[in-house]
Amino acid sequence: MIFCAAWSPDGKRAFYSGETRVVASMELLAGGGHGHEQTLKGHGAAVSSVAVSTDGKLLASADLSGWIKIWDLAAKPGVAVLRPVTFRRAAR
């Protein structure tokens, strides 16, 4: 099941993910077809959201356990991994 999808600013790539714990991307071709596909692996839980930077160079993905990965789309491994944040109520 796909939970989320995003498109590159130039409309040439689609990124999607879901319960598989990987982000997949595919090249969109004129006429409705698709070309080369790649996967970005590294999440430990289902991916709940993906977003592409306005320049199309970075992809952010977040999973259901609270982890966020920032991917450099030119180089394969994630360039940053952000830990989940737990908010605690201040004691009174």
C-alpha positions as CSV (number, residue, x, y, z in Angstrom):
1,M,0.0,0.0,0.0
2,I,1.3,3.5,-0.9
3,F,1.1,6.0,1.9
4,C,2.7,9.0,0.2
5,A,4.0,10.4,-3.1
6,A,5.8,13.5,-4.3
7,W,7.1,14.8,-7.7
8,S,10.3,16.5,-8.6
9,P,9.9,20.2,-9.5
10,D,10.6,19.5,-13.1
11,G,7.9,16.8,-13.2
12,K,10.4,14.1,-14.5
13,R,10.5,11.9,-11.4
14,A,8.0,10.5,-9.0
15,F,8.8,9.4,-5.4
16,Y,6.5,7.2,-3.4
17,S,6.5,4.9,-0.3
18,G,4.4,3.1,2.2
19,E,4.5,0.1,4.3
20,T,7.6,-1.4,2.6
21,R,10.1,0.9,4.5
22,V,11.8,2.1,1.3
23,V,11.3,5.1,-0.9
24,A,11.0,4.3,-4.6
25,S,11.5,6.7,-7.4
26,M,10.7,6.4,-11.1
27,E,11.5,8.4,-14.1
28,L,8.4,9.6,-15.8
29,L,8.5,9.6,-19.6
30,A,6.5,11.6,-22.1
31,G,3.4,9.7,-23.2
32,G,2.7,8.3,-19.7
33,G,5.3,5.6,-19.5
34,H,8.1,5.2,-16.9
35,G,11.7,4.4,-17.1
36,H,14.6,3.8,-14.6
37,E,13.5,3.0,-11.0
38,Q,15.6,3.2,-7.9
39,T,15.0,2.6,-4.2
40,L,16.3,4.4,-1.2
41,K,16.6,2.0,1.8
42,G,17.2,2.7,5.4
43,H,14.0,3.3,7.3
44,G,13.0,0.9,10.1
45,A,9.3,1.6,9.9
46,A,6.7,2.3,7.2
47,V,7.4,5.6,5.5
48,S,4.6,8.1,6.1
49,S,5.7,11.1,4.0
50,V,8.1,12.3,1.3
51,A,9.0,15.7,0.0
52,V,11.3,17.0,-2.6
53,S,13.3,20.3,-2.3
54,T,12.5,23.1,-4.6
55,D,15.7,22.6,-6.5
56,G,15.1,18.9,-6.9
57,K,18.4,17.9,-5.3
58,L,17.2,16.6,-1.9
59,L,14.4,14.3,-0.7
60,A,13.1,14.2,2.8
61,S,11.4,11.1,4.1
62,A,9.8,10.4,7.5
63,D,8.7,7.1,9.0
64,L,6.1,6.1,11.5
65,S,8.7,5.7,14.3
66,G,9.6,9.4,14.0
67,W,12.8,9.2,12.0
68,I,13.5,11.6,9.2
69,K,16.1,11.0,6.5
70,I,17.4,13.6,4.1
71,W,18.6,12.0,0.8
72,D,21.0,13.6,-1.7
73,L,19.4,12.5,-5.0
74,A,22.7,12.6,-6.8
75,A,24.6,10.5,-4.3
76,K,22.8,7.4,-2.9
77,P,23.2,7.4,0.9
78,G,21.2,9.7,3.1
79,V,23.1,12.8,3.8
80,A,21.5,13.4,7.2
81,V,19.4,11.4,9.7
82,L,17.3,13.3,12.2
83,R,16.4,11.5,15.4
84,P,12.8,11.5,16.6
85,V,11.9,14.2,19.0
86,T,10.0,13.4,22.2
87,F,8.1,16.3,23.8
88,R,7.7,16.1,27.5
89,R,5.4,18.2,29.6
90,A,7.1,20.4,32.1
91,A,6.6,19.5,35.7
92,R,4.5,22.0,37.7
